Amino acid sequence: MLHQVPRVVLAAPPGAGKSTYLPLYLLQQPSFMGKRIVMLEPRRLAAKAIAAYLAEQLGETIGQTVGYQIRQERQDSANTRLLIVTEGILTRKIQQDPELSSIDLLIFDEFHERSLHADLGLALALEVQQLNERLKILVMSATLDTSALAQYLQAPVLHSEGRSYPVTIKYQPLSKDPIAIQCARQALLAYEQHQSSVLVFLPGQAEISQAADWLQSQALPASVKVLALVGSMSIAAQQAAIVAPAPGAYKIVLATNLAETSLTIEGINVVVDSGQARRASYQARSGISRLETIAISQAAATQRAGRAGRLAAGYCYRLDSAEQWQRRPAFEPAEITLAELTALRVEIAVWGCQPEDLAWLTTPSSTNLAAATALLQQLQVLDLQGQITAYGRVLYAYGTDIRLASMLEHAKTLQQQQAGIGWLASLLAALLEEGRISPDDLYGQLQQLHARHPRYSRQYQQALQLAKRLNCQPSATLPVEQVPALLLRAYPDRLAQRRGQGYLLANGAGAQLGADHALQQQPYIIAVTLQQVQQQNRIQLAIAIDLDAILTSWHALPWQTSTGWDDKLAGFYSEQQRQFGQLVLQRRPAPLQLTAQQKQHAWLAHIAKHGLALLPFTATCWQLQQRVALLHANQFTDFPDLSDSALLANLENWLGPYLADVHKASQLAQLPLYDLLWQQLSFQQQQQVKQLLPETWQAPTGSNVQIDYSLPGGPRFSVRVQEMYGQLTSPSVLNGQLPLTVTLLSPGRQPLQITRDLASFWQQSWQDVKKEMKGRYPKHFWPDDPAQARPTTKTKKAMGYEPK
């Protein structure tokens, strides 16, 4: 089909041979003879393992017909026709050759994982196809909403049932024990029952360690090994977990979701699934990715179960009930909606467009994109228009994390002034990129890496490559006193200033060091790594830095005049400040000669900091906010947003013009706030609000009863029941679309009934109410048929009615 259409979607279950059979089949087809295929794999281990398997099927070594390329490692040649790469590699290839002129087919394997780079790679590949009509795209997935993908790609969908073996699903009820212990116990029972190796899916490293400790305490047979498989392990250690055990030997592999796709872990016929995974969710306000333990989707659970049916019929034990499993979400959310987007934002800028210019399967988070853009502008990678700068292209050429590239380039400018600083930066970048740094001893790890300690052999090779880029050689000595200045270039948003018992970051977020941390009293630190623990931002790896180092190692920080309102002084102040992001590093007095514009800005900053509670919000204001919010909820989207958050975000426009002449707090409290909010609506919108959601409802007696729009459950009003006699239809707003809730009151204004259906109340409940009220309020009129009675506010005597 690929010779007929430019794009195809292939849906096939786990084990169908998408990764291991189809690529070789395509190589042998006449339409692909002599052509080159690039296949993307989400994970490095899978890319290497698949390349090795496919080369073995051809009776060749890796690097001939089949090769691979992953970060900092590749095996291919001029004869390579099938190159298996990880997704970041594809993006780089597209940036280097926008036409992909030497590639004929792109295969996106395991696309259901919806990784950030896969979504970006596919969006860029669609652009490449506009330049290279010869290029074909094949997107493969085992578990995915193929209808949405097919519509996005304008591509046909091919379905294959595959050749996987049946897997028997068994549900195991959860107990109160930790999930790691439950999974370990089930794994041991499964091994004993089936005499098979077992793959156990756990959320993360902590649970894997706990499960391993429990299993080792059970006096396992010598023929059974307990192995871990997590992404932070070296590829060599990961490969040890996937190879087949020796005859008569078994293994219990404790894995994260790394083992869900592509990998065939030899000898596995049984899977134990905790039903959980760790998921990173970026918090743009704090600049921290929160790691959460979440329930996996049905699609991910299907993937996990499929691991047991790769080589023979198998079993999957799910720690869940069948009923609860059915309630899980169908698919995993796309990473592009949750992740930190700095790397993606850089790639888009290098491509030469804005995020909105690309066709996305799932649109990136606008909040996270804005945070990424702000950081890149601080690093001078992007200009104020969001376009790549010349300096940004220099950093991108390093091929490493953009933060680390900023640090390396800074070191490059300094190495003529101080020997060894280029080598120091190379070592530091190699450690940081690996991401496995002890939070207690960065300096010690640097010295060990410098001394070529065996455990850091891979990082040392990486440091050598970076040093070559800096035109420097390994140095005999390390100027470690320059570490803080170098880290500031990589993490300017994480410069932190002591505030109370914690620290304020340059990005405006607060964070805490451990109570007994050695740096607890330092006025300034760089929070290299942070983690959110129970809604608190915890600093894990920090380095102290002094004020002079900040002022001398960063770009010039000019003195700027700052004005504001001080509640303690009950007046305005003016001073000069040196700021670094949200941090004020230095202050000095300045003459207090404020213009009207400065006063306006001072009030705006004061209100933005302390909130709308400083303004004279009345019940009428709140009602207007609720009425407009109700219109929004009913598809009247052209109305301005008057919610508290929107008003705070837009203070300068709707409130700013009225603040220039406010000289004291008492004047602030006298602002005509309702009028200011009402003026945000056009005349036509004002009339619509009055018509669709009026402030009052006219009772049958002619009384205007106030409608309360702020209560949960929708708008309502209260009225004495006698005033509603003769009212057959229930009151409503929004042209009859939204019934009002009516609280019917006794003559003493006590609630009798709450209803949205007056006719039903008159017919069903009225007689009981009448019986009680007639004895309590004999002077008032209680008709047998209130639907036909005359409404009134008077007693029977005042009505001129005396019963016989």
C-alpha positions in Angstrom: 0.0 0.0 0.0 2.9 2.4 0.7 3.6 2.6 -3.0 0.1 3.9 -3.5 -0.3 6.4 -0.6 2.2 8.6 1.2 1.2 7.6 4.7 -0.2 4.4 6.3 -1.3 3.5 9.9 -0.7 -0.1 11.0 -2.5 -1.5 14.0 -1.3 -4.8 15.3 -1.3 -6.4 18.7 1.8 -7.0 20.9 4.0 -9.8 19.4 2.6 -9.4 15.9 6.1 -8.8 14.4 5.8 -5.1 13.7 9.3 -4.4 14.9 11.0 -7.7 14.1 9.4 -9.0 10.9 7.9 -6.2 8.9 11.1 -4.0 8.5 13.0 -7.0 6.9 9.9 -7.8 4.8 9.9 -4.2 3.5 13.6 -4.3 2.6 12.9 -7.3 0.3 10.0 -5.7 -1.6 10.6 -4.5 -5.1 9.3 -1.0 -4.3 12.0 -0.6 -1.5 14.9 -2.3 -3.3 18.0 -0.2 -2.9 16.2 2.3 -0.7 16.8 3.4 2.9 14.4 3.0 5.8 14.7 4.8 9.2 12.7 3.2 12.1 12.2 5.1 15.3 12.1 3.3 18.7 11.1 5.2 21.8 13.8 3.6 24.0 17.6 3.1 23.5 17.6 -0.5 24.8 14.9 -1.5 22.3 16.7 0.2 19.4 19.9 -1.8 20.1 18.1 -5.0 20.8 16.0 -4.9 17.7 19.0 -4.0 15.5 20.9 -6.9 16.9 18.0 -9.3 16.3 17.3 -8.1 12.7 21.0 -8.3 11.8 21.1 -11.9 13.2 18.1 -12.8 11.0 20.1 -11.7 8.0 23.2 -13.6 9.1 25.1 -10.3 9.4 26.8 -8.2 12.1 25.2 -4.9 13.2 26.3 -2.0 11.0 25.9 -3.8 7.6 22.3 -3.9 6.2 20.9 -3.1 9.6 22.4 -0.5 11.9 21.4 1.7 14.8 22.0 5.2 16.1 21.3 6.3 19.7 22.6 9.2 21.7 26.4 9.1 21.7 26.6 5.7 20.1 26.1 4.3 16.6 26.8 1.3 14.4 26.1 1.8 10.7 27.8 2.1 7.4 27.4 3.3 3.9 25.7 -0.1 3.2 23.1 0.3 5.9 19.6 0.3 4.5 17.6 0.0 7.7 18.7 2.4 10.5 17.0 2.1 13.9 17.2 5.3 15.8 15.8 6.9 19.0 13.4 9.7 18.4 15.7 12.6 19.3 18.1 11.4 16.6 15.4 11.7 13.9 14.7 15.3 14.9 18.4 16.1 14.5 18.4 14.4 11.1 15.5 16.5 10.0 17.1 19.7 11.2 20.3 18.8 9.3 18.6 17.8 6.1 15.0 19.3 5.9 14.3 17.1 2.9 15.6 13.8 4.3 16.9 13.4 0.8 18.6 10.1 1.5 15.7 8.5 3.3 12.7 6.8 1.6 10.6 5.5 4.4 10.1 6.7 8.0 8.6 4.1 10.4 7.3 5.3 13.8 7.3 2.2 16.0 5.3 1.9 19.2 3.6 5.2 18.5 1.0 4.4 21.2 3.5 5.6 23.8 2.9 9.1 22.5 6.3 10.3 23.6 7.2 14.0 23.2 9.8 13.4 20.5 7.5 11.0 18.6 4.8 13.7 18.3 7.4 16.3 17.4 9.1 14.0 14.9 5.8 13.2 13.2 4.8 16.8 13.0 8.1 17.7 11.4 8.0 14.6 9.1 4.7 15.9 7.7 6.5 19.1 6.8 9.3 17.2 5.2 6.9 15.4 3.0 5.9 18.7 1.5 9.5 19.1 0.4 10.2 15.4 -0.5 7.2 13.8 -2.2 9.2 10.5 -2.4 9.2 10.1 1.4 6.7 7.6 2.9 5.5 7.5 6.5 4.4 4.3 8.3 3.0 4.7 11.9 2.7 1.5 13.8 0.9 0.9 17.1 -0.5 -2.0 19.2 -2.9 0.0 21.3 -4.0 3.4 20.0 -7.0 5.4 18.9 -6.3 4.7 15.3 -9.3 6.6 14.0 -8.0 9.9 15.4 -4.5 9.2 14.1 -5.8 8.2 10.6 -7.8 11.4 10.4 -4.8 13.5 11.4 -2.5 11.8 8.8 -5.2 11.5 6.2 -4.1 7.9 5.9 -5.7 4.4 5.6 -5.5 2.0 8.5 -4.3 -1.6 8.1 -5.2 -4.1 10.8 -3.3 -7.3 11.6 -4.3 -9.9 14.2 -0.6 -10.9 14.6 0.8 -14.2 15.8 1.0 -13.7 19.5 0.0 -16.5 21.8 -3.0 -16.4 24.1 -2.6 -14.9 27.5 -4.8 -15.9 30.4 -5.7 -12.9 32.6 -6.2 -13.5 36.3 -7.3 -10.7 38.6 -5.9 -10.6 42.2 -7.7 -8.4 44.8 -5.5 -5.8 46.5 -4.6 -6.1 50.1 -3.3 -3.5 52.6 0.3 -4.6 52.1 2.6 -2.3 50.0 2.1 -2.9 46.3 5.7 -4.0 45.9 5.3 -6.8 48.5 2.0 -7.9 46.9 3.6 -8.1 43.5 6.7 -9.9 44.8 4.5 -12.4 46.6 2.4 -13.0 43.5 5.6 -13.4 41.4 6.9 -16.1 43.7 3.6 -18.0 43.7 3.5 -17.7 39.9 7.0 -19.1 39.5 6.2 -22.0 41.8 2.9 -22.8 40.0 4.1 -22.4 36.4 7.9 -23.1 36.7 8.5 -20.1 34.5 10.4 -16.9 34.6 8.3 -14.0 35.7 8.2 -10.3 34.6 6.9 -8.0 37.3 5.7 -4.4 36.4 6.2 -2.0 39.3 5.9 1.8 39.4 9.5 2.8 40.1 12.9 2.2 41.6 11.7 2.3 45.2 9.2 -0.4 44.7 11.7 -2.5 42.7 14.2 -2.3 45.6 11.5 -3.2 48.1 10.3 -6.2 46.0 13.8 -7.4 45.5 14.6 -7.3 49.2 11.5 -9.3 50.0 12.2 -11.9 47.3 15.8 -12.3 48.5 14.6 -12.9 52.0 12.5 -15.9 50.9 15.5 -18.3 50.4 14.9 -18.6 46.6 16.3 -21.7 44.8 19.8 -21.2 43.4 18.3 -21.5 39.9 16.2 -18.3 40.3 17.8 -14.9 39.9 16.1 -11.6 40.7 17.0 -8.9 38.2 16.0 -5.2 37.8 15.1 -3.4 34.5 14.8 0.4 34.8 15.7 3.2 32.5 18.4 4.7 34.7 20.5 1.6 34.5 23.3 1.3 31.9 22.4 -0.4 28.7 24.7 -3.2 29.5 22.9 -3.8 32.8 19.5 -3.6 31.0 20.7 -6.2 28.5 21.6 -8.6 31.3 18.0 -8.6 32.3 16.5 -9.4 28.9 18.8 -12.3 27.8 17.5 -15.8 28.1 18.4 -17.7 31.3 20.5 -20.8 31.1 18.7 -24.1 30.7 17.1 -25.1 34.0 17.5 -21.5 35.3 14.8 -18.9 35.9 14.6 -15.2 36.5 12.2 -12.8 38.2 12.6 -9.5 36.4 11.4 -6.4 38.3 10.7 -3.7 35.7 9.2 -0.3 35.2 7.2 0.5 32.1 10.5 0.4 30.2 9.6 -3.3 29.5 6.1 -2.6 28.1 7.0 -2.4 24.5 9.4 -3.6 21.8 11.6 -5.7 24.1 11.3 -9.5 24.1 12.5 -10.6 27.5 13.6 -14.1 26.8 12.0 -16.9 28.8 9.0 -14.9 30.1 5.6 -16.6 30.1 4.2 -15.0 33.2 3.5 -11.3 33.9 2.6 -9.7 37.3 1.1 -6.3 36.7 0.9 -3.8 39.6 -1.4 -1.6 37.4 0.7 1.4 38.4 3.4 3.6 36.8 5.3 6.8 37.6 4.4 9.8 35.4 6.2 13.1 35.3 3.9 16.1 35.2 5.5 19.5 34.7 4.4 22.4 36.9 5.1 25.5 34.9 4.7 27.9 37.8 7.5 26.2 39.9 9.5 24.9 37.0 9.5 21.4 38.6 8.3 18.1 37.1 6.2 16.3 39.7 6.6 12.6 39.7 3.3 10.9 40.4 2.2 7.3 40.9 -0.8 6.8 38.6 -3.1 4.0 37.5 -2.1 2.9 34.0 -4.6 2.9 31.2 -6.3 -0.2 29.7 -4.0 0.2 26.6 -0.9 0.1 28.8 -2.2 -2.9 30.7 -2.8 -4.7 27.4 0.7 -4.0 26.4 2.0 -5.5 29.7 -0.1 -8.6 29.4 1.3 -9.1 25.8 4.8 -9.6 27.2 3.6 -13.0 28.5 2.5 -14.2 25.0 5.5 -13.4 22.9 7.0 -16.9 22.9 4.2 -19.2 24.1 0.8 -19.2 25.8 1.2 -17.3 29.1 -0.5 -15.8 32.1 -0.9 -12.3 33.4 -1.8 -11.6 37.0 -3.3 -8.1 37.5 -3.5 -6.7 41.0 -6.9 -5.3 40.4 -10.5 -6.4 40.0 -12.1 -6.9 36.6 -14.7 -4.3 37.5 -12.1 -1.7 38.5 -9.9 -2.4 35.5 -12.9 -1.6 33.2 -13.0 1.9 34.8 -9.4 2.7 33.9 -8.9 5.3 31.1 -8.7 3.7 27.6 -5.4 5.3 26.6 -2.4 7.1 28.2 -2.3 10.9 27.8 0.1 12.3 25.3 3.4 13.3 26.9 3.2 16.6 25.0 0.4 17.7 27.3 2.3 17.1 30.5 6.0 17.4 29.9 8.5 20.2 30.3 8.9 21.6 26.7 12.2 23.4 26.6 13.8 20.9 24.2 10.7 20.9 22.0 10.6 24.7 21.9 14.2 24.8 20.8 13.6 22.3 18.0 10.6 24.3 16.7 12.7 27.5 16.7 15.6 25.9 14.9 13.0 24.6 12.3 12.2 28.2 11.8 8.5 28.5 12.8 6.3 29.1 15.9 4.6 26.2 17.7 1.2 27.1 16.3 2.5 26.8 12.7 3.0 23.0 13.0 0.2 20.5 12.5 0.0 18.6 15.8 -1.9 15.4 16.6 -2.2 16.8 20.2 -1.5 20.4 20.8 1.3 21.1 23.3 0.4 22.7 26.6 0.3 26.4 26.1 1.3 27.1 29.7 4.3 24.8 29.5 5.3 26.3 26.1 5.2 29.8 27.7 7.4 28.6 30.5 9.9 27.1 28.1 10.0 30.2 26.0 10.7 32.4 29.0 13.6 30.2 30.1 15.1 30.2 26.6 14.8 34.0 26.4 16.7 34.2 29.7 19.3 31.9 28.2 19.4 34.2 25.1 18.5 31.2 22.9 15.3 32.9 21.7 14.7 36.6 21.0 11.6 38.5 22.2 9.7 37.3 19.1 10.4 33.7 20.0 12.8 33.2 17.1 16.2 31.4 17.4 19.2 33.8 17.9 22.6 33.3 16.4 23.8 32.5 19.9 21.0 29.9 20.2 22.2 28.2 17.1 25.7 28.0 18.6 24.3 26.3 21.7 22.1 23.9 19.6 25.1 22.7 17.7 26.5 21.2 20.9 23.9 18.4 20.5 23.3 18.3 24.2 20.7 19.7 26.7 20.4 23.4 26.0 21.1 24.3 29.6 24.4 22.4 29.6 25.2 23.9 26.2 24.9 27.3 27.8 27.3 26.3 30.5 29.8 24.8 28.0 29.8 27.9 25.8 30.4 30.1 28.8 33.3 27.9 29.8 34.7 28.2 26.3 34.9 32.0 26.7 36.6 31.7 30.0 39.2 29.0 29.3 41.7 31.5 28.0 41.6 33.3 31.3 41.7 30.3 33.6 43.3 26.9 32.9 41.1 23.8 33.3 37.7 25.5 33.2 36.8 24.0 29.9 37.7 20.5 31.2 35.8 21.2 34.4 32.7 22.2 32.4 33.0 19.0 30.3 33.1 16.8 33.3 30.2 18.7 35.0 28.1 18.4 31.8 28.8 14.7 31.5 27.7 14.1 35.1 24.5 16.3 34.8 23.4 14.8 31.5 23.5 11.3 33.0 21.2 12.5 35.7 22.5 10.2 38.4 24.3 12.5 40.8 24.5 12.0 44.5 22.8 15.1 46.1 25.4 15.1 48.9 28.7 15.1 47.0 28.9 16.7 43.6 32.4 17.9 44.1 33.5 14.4 45.1 31.9 12.9 42.1 33.6 15.4 39.9 37.0 14.4 41.4 36.3 10.7 40.8 35.3 11.3 37.2 38.4 13.4 36.7 40.5 10.6 38.1 38.8 8.1 35.7 37.1 6.0 38.3 35.9 2.8 36.5 32.3 3.4 37.5 32.3 6.6 35.4 33.9 5.2 32.2 31.0 6.1 30.0 30.7 9.6 31.4 34.5 10.1 31.0 34.3 9.3 27.3 31.4 11.7 27.0 33.5 14.4 28.8 36.3 13.8 26.3 33.9 14.4 23.4 32.7 17.6 24.9 36.2 18.8 25.7 37.1 18.2 22.0 34.2 20.5 21.1 35.7 23.2 23.5 39.2 22.7 21.9 40.6 21.8 25.3 42.4 18.8 26.8 42.0 17.0 30.2 43.6 19.3 32.8 45.8 18.2 35.6 43.9 20.4 38.1 40.3 21.3 38.4 39.2 24.9 39.3 36.2 23.6 41.2 35.7 27.1 42.7 34.1 27.9 39.3 31.4 25.2 39.6 28.8 27.7 41.0 29.4 30.2 38.2 29.1 27.5 35.6 25.9 26.1 37.1 24.4 29.5 37.1 24.7 29.6 33.3 22.8 26.3 33.1 20.2 27.0 35.7 19.5 30.7 36.0 15.9 30.1 36.8 17.0 28.0 39.9 19.2 30.6 41.5 17.6 30.8 45.0 17.7 33.4 47.7 17.1 32.6 51.4 13.7 33.7 52.6 12.4 32.9 56.0 12.9 29.1 56.6 13.1 28.4 52.9 14.3 29.8 49.5 12.8 31.9 46.8 13.8 30.8 43.3 14.5 33.2 40.5 11.4 31.9 38.7 9.2 33.0 41.6 8.6 29.6 43.2 9.4 28.7 46.8 11.4 25.7 47.8 12.9 24.0 50.9 16.2 22.4 51.8 16.2 19.5 54.3 16.2 20.8 57.9 19.7 19.4 58.6 21.2 20.3 55.1 24.7 21.8 55.3 23.7 24.7 53.1 20.6 25.7 55.1 22.0 29.1 56.2 23.6 30.1 52.9 22.1 33.3 51.5 22.3 32.1 47.9 22.3 28.7 46.4 21.7 27.1 43.0 19.0 24.4 43.2 20.2 22.1 40.5 17.6 19.4 41.1 14.2 19.7 42.8 11.3 17.4 43.5 7.8 18.0 44.6 7.0 16.0 47.8 3.5 16.3 49.3 2.9 19.7 47.6 6.2 21.1 48.8 9.1 21.8 46.5 12.2 20.1 47.9 15.7 21.0 46.8 17.7 17.8 46.3 21.0 18.9 44.8 22.2 22.4 45.7 25.5 24.4 45.4 26.2 27.5 47.3 27.1 30.7 45.4 28.1 34.1 46.7 26.6 37.4 45.6 29.9 38.6 44.0 29.9 35.5 41.8 26.4 36.1 40.7 27.1 39.8 39.8 30.4 39.0 37.9 29.5 35.8 36.2 26.1 36.7 34.7 25.3 39.3 32.1 25.4 42.9 33.3 22.6 43.4 35.9 21.7 47.1 35.7 20.2 49.2 38.6 16.5 49.7 38.0 14.1 52.0 39.8 11.3 50.2 41.5 8.2 51.8 43.1 5.5 50.3 45.1 3.0 50.6 47.9 4.0 49.6 51.5 1.2 48.7 53.9 3.4 49.3 56.9 4.3 52.8 55.7 0.8 53.4 54.5 2.4 55.1 51.5 4.5 54.7 48.3 8.2 54.0 48.3 10.9 54.2 45.6 14.3 52.5 45.5 16.8 51.2 43.0 17.2 47.5 42.7 19.4 44.9 41.0 17.2 42.0 40.1 17.8 38.5 38.9 14.5 37.2 37.7 12.2 37.5 40.7 15.1 38.0 43.2 16.2 41.4 44.4 19.9 41.0 44.9 20.7 44.6 46.0 18.7 47.7 47.0 19.5 51.4 47.5 17.3 54.4 48.2 15.9 56.5 45.4 14.1 59.9 45.5 10.3 59.6 45.9 9.0 61.6 42.9 6.3 59.4 41.4 4.5 60.0 38.2 0.9 59.0 37.7 2.1 56.0 35.7 4.5 54.9 38.4 1.7 55.1 41.0 -0.5 53.0 38.7 2.2 50.3 38.3 2.8 50.3 42.1 -0.9 49.7 42.8 -1.1 47.0 40.1 2.0 45.2 41.6 0.5 45.5 45.1 -2.9 44.1 44.0 -1.3 41.3 41.9 0.7 40.3 45.0 -2.0 40.4 47.6 -5.0 39.5 45.5 -8.5 40.9 44.7 -9.4 41.0 48.4 -7.9 44.5 48.4 -10.7 45.7 46.1 -14.2 46.5 47.2 -16.0 43.5 45.9 -19.7 43.6 46.8 -22.4 41.0 46.5 -23.5 42.7 43.3 -20.0 42.2 41.8 -20.0 38.6 42.7 -23.4 38.1 41.2 -22.3 39.7 37.9 -19.2 37.4 37.9 -21.5 34.3 38.3 -23.9 35.5 35.7 -21.2 35.9 33.1 -19.6 32.6 34.1 -23.0 30.9 33.6 -23.2 32.4 30.1 -19.7 31.0 29.3 -20.9 27.6 30.5 -23.8 27.8 28.1 -21.7 28.5 24.9 -21.8 32.3 25.1 -18.0 32.3 24.6 -17.7 35.8 23.2 -18.3 37.3 26.7 -15.2 38.5 28.5 -13.9 36.3 31.4 -14.7 38.0 34.7 -13.4 35.2 36.9 -11.0 36.1 39.7 -8.0 34.5 37.9 -8.8 36.3 34.7 -9.3 39.7 36.4 -6.0 39.3 38.2 -4.2 38.4 35.0 -5.7 41.4 33.2 -5.5 44.0 35.9 -3.6 46.5 33.8 -6.3 46.7 31.2 -9.5 46.9 33.2 -8.3 48.5 36.5 -5.1 50.2 35.6 -6.6 53.4 34.1 -8.4 54.2 37.4 -5.4 53.8 39.7 -3.2 56.8 38.6 -5.1 59.2 40.9 -5.4 56.8 43.9 -3.1 58.1 46.6 -4.0 56.0 49.6 -5.7 52.7 50.6 -9.0 54.3 51.6 -9.4 55.6 48.0 -8.8 52.1 46.7 -11.7 50.9 48.8 -14.0 53.6 47.2 -13.5 52.5 43.6 -16.8 51.8 41.8 -15.9 48.2 41.2 -19.3 47.0 39.9 -19.3 49.8 37.2 -15.7 48.8 36.2 -16.7 45.2 35.7 -20.0 46.1 33.9 -18.0 48.3 31.5 -16.0 45.2 30.4 -19.2 44.2 28.5 -20.2 45.8 25.3 -23.7 47.5 25.2 -25.1 44.5 23.3 -23.6 42.1 25.9 -25.0 44.2 28.7 -28.5 43.9 27.2 -28.0 40.1 26.7 -27.1 39.7 30.4 -30.2 41.7 31.5 -32.4 39.7 29.2 -31.0 36.2 29.6 -30.0 36.3 33.3 -31.9 39.1 35.0 -31.1 40.2 38.5 -34.7 39.6 39.6 -37.8 37.6 38.8 -41.2 39.1 38.9 -43.6 37.0 41.1 -47.3 36.7 40.2 -48.0 39.4 42.8 -45.8 41.8 41.0 -43.0 41.6 43.5 -39.4 41.6 42.1 -37.6 38.8 43.9 -33.8 38.8 43.9 -32.1 35.8 42.0 -29.0 34.4 43.6 -26.6 33.1 41.0 -23.7 32.3 43.4 -25.1 29.2 45.0 -24.1 25.6 44.1 -26.6 23.8 42.0 -27.5 26.8 39.9 -29.5 30.1 40.3 -32.3 30.2 42.8 -34.6 32.6 44.6 -36.8 32.5 47.7 -40.4 33.7 47.9 -43.4 33.2 50.2 -45.6 30.4 48.9 -48.8 32.6 48.7 -47.1 34.8 46.1 -46.8 31.8 43.8 -50.5 30.8 43.8 -51.7 30.6 40.2 -48.2 30.0 38.8 -48.4 26.9 36.7 -45.0 26.9 35.0 -41.7 26.8 36.8 -39.6 30.0 36.5 -36.6 29.9 34.3 -33.8 32.0 32.7 -31.7 31.7 29.5 -34.9 31.9 27.4 -36.4 29.0 29.3 -33.4 26.7 29.0 -32.4 26.9 32.7 -35.1 26.3 35.3 -34.7 28.3 38.5 -34.7 26.6 41.9 -37.4 28.1 44.0 -37.4 28.0 47.8 -41.0 28.4 48.9 -41.4 30.1 52.3 -44.0 30.2 55.0 -45.6 33.5 56.0 -42.9 33.6 58.7 -40.3 33.2 55.9 -39.2 29.7 56.9 -38.4 27.2 54.1 -41.3 24.9 53.2 -40.2 23.3 50.0 -37.4 23.6 47.4 -38.4 22.7 43.9 -37.8 23.2 40.2 -41.2 21.8 39.3 -44.1 23.9 40.6 -46.8 22.0 38.9 -45.6 18.7 40.5 -45.5 20.4 43.9 -49.0 21.7 43.7 -50.3 18.2 42.6 -48.3 16.0 45.0 -47.0 17.7 48.1 -49.3 20.7 48.5 -52.0 19.0 50.6 -49.6 17.9 53.3 -48.0 21.4 53.4 -51.5 23.0 53.5 -52.6 20.8 56.4 -49.6 21.8 58.5 -49.6 25.5 57.6 -53.3 26.0 58.1 -52.9 25.1 61.7 -49.8 27.2 62.2 -50.9 30.2 60.2 -54.8 30.2 60.3 -55.0 33.9 59.3 -53.5 33.2 55.9 -55.1 31.8 52.8 -54.5 28.1 52.1 -56.6 27.1 49.0 -57.4 23.5 48.1 -56.2 24.2 44.5 -53.3 26.7 44.6 -52.7 26.4 40.9 -56.1 28.2 40.3 -55.9 30.5 43.3 -55.1 34.2 43.3 -51.6 35.1 44.4 -51.4 37.4 47.4 -49.2 39.0 50.0 -52.1 39.6 52.4 -54.0 37.7 55.1 -57.5 36.4 54.5 -59.0 39.4 56.3 -57.1 41.9 54.2 -58.1 40.0 51.1 -61.7 40.5 52.1 -62.2 36.7 52.3 -63.9 35.1 55.3 -64.6 31.4 55.1 -68.0 30.1 56.0 
